[in-house]
Amino acid sequence: LDANKGILTPELYTYTVVLLVATLACVVAALIRKDATLRKWGLGLVALTAVKVFLWEKAGLQGLGRATAFIALGRTLTGIAWLFQKFTMDKTTDAETEAGARPKPDP
């Protein structure tokens, strides 16, 4: 079964870049608006992009191209995870401070 039948390689990579840009836009919008539903859509786009890369692009790449694609995907996913952690942790810390809780000292 040829999943890429009729799709040119540059077109396939363009879809991945567009998915990554849409994911990043969705995540940033969710964090700015503090919208949990939009954040879940962003996480869904992250999963869709990762599945697409692993199922389709992995088969068509070899050597340095494959390594580069996986490194780029890994860096992007790490960046998105960092954004989620940074902005959701800051929100939790701010809520605790407003409630009167004392921040925990660093060890």
KAWO-V388074 format. One record per residue. N is the residue number from 1. RES is the residue in three letters. PSI is psi in whole degrees, 0 to 359 (* if undefined). Layout:
n: (N/N)
res: (RES/RES)
psi: (PSI/PSI)
This chain:
n: (1/2/3/4/5/6/7/8/9/10/11/12/13/14/15/16/17/18/19/20/21/22/23/24/25/26/27/28/29/30/31/32/33/34/35/36/37/38/39/40/41/42/43/44/45/46/47/48/49/50/51/52/53/54/55/56/57/58/59/60/61/62/63/64/65/66/67/68/69/70/71/72/73/74/75/76/77/78/79/80/81/82/83/84/85/86/87/88/89/90/91/92/93/94/95/96/97/98/99/100/101/102/103/104/105/106/107)
res: (LEU/ASP/ALA/ASN/LYS/GLY/ILE/LEU/THR/PRO/GLU/LEU/TYR/THR/TYR/THR/VAL/VAL/LEU/LEU/VAL/ALA/THR/LEU/ALA/CYS/VAL/VAL/ALA/ALA/LEU/ILE/ARG/LYS/ASP/ALA/THR/LEU/ARG/LYS/TRP/GLY/LEU/GLY/LEU/VAL/ALA/LEU/THR/ALA/VAL/LYS/VAL/PHE/LEU/TRP/GLU/LYS/ALA/GLY/LEU/GLN/GLY/LEU/GLY/ARG/ALA/THR/ALA/PHE/ILE/ALA/LEU/GLY/ARG/THR/LEU/THR/GLY/ILE/ALA/TRP/LEU/PHE/GLN/LYS/PHE/THR/MET/ASP/LYS/THR/THR/ASP/ALA/GLU/THR/GLU/ALA/GLY/ALA/ARG/PRO/LYS/PRO/ASP/PRO)
psi: (121/103/338/13/123/357/124/153/313/326/318/316/327/320/320/316/318/319/318/319/317/320/311/318/318/318/315/316/320/320/323/315/348/48/113/324/315/325/320/322/320/318/324/320/324/313/317/317/315/317/318/314/314/324/317/309/331/321/329/353/152/152/232/324/317/314/316/317/316/325/316/317/316/318/319/314/322/319/318/318/320/317/313/313/315/311/332/326/320/321/317/316/319/320/320/320/318/329/353/3/140/138/145/135/149/139/*)
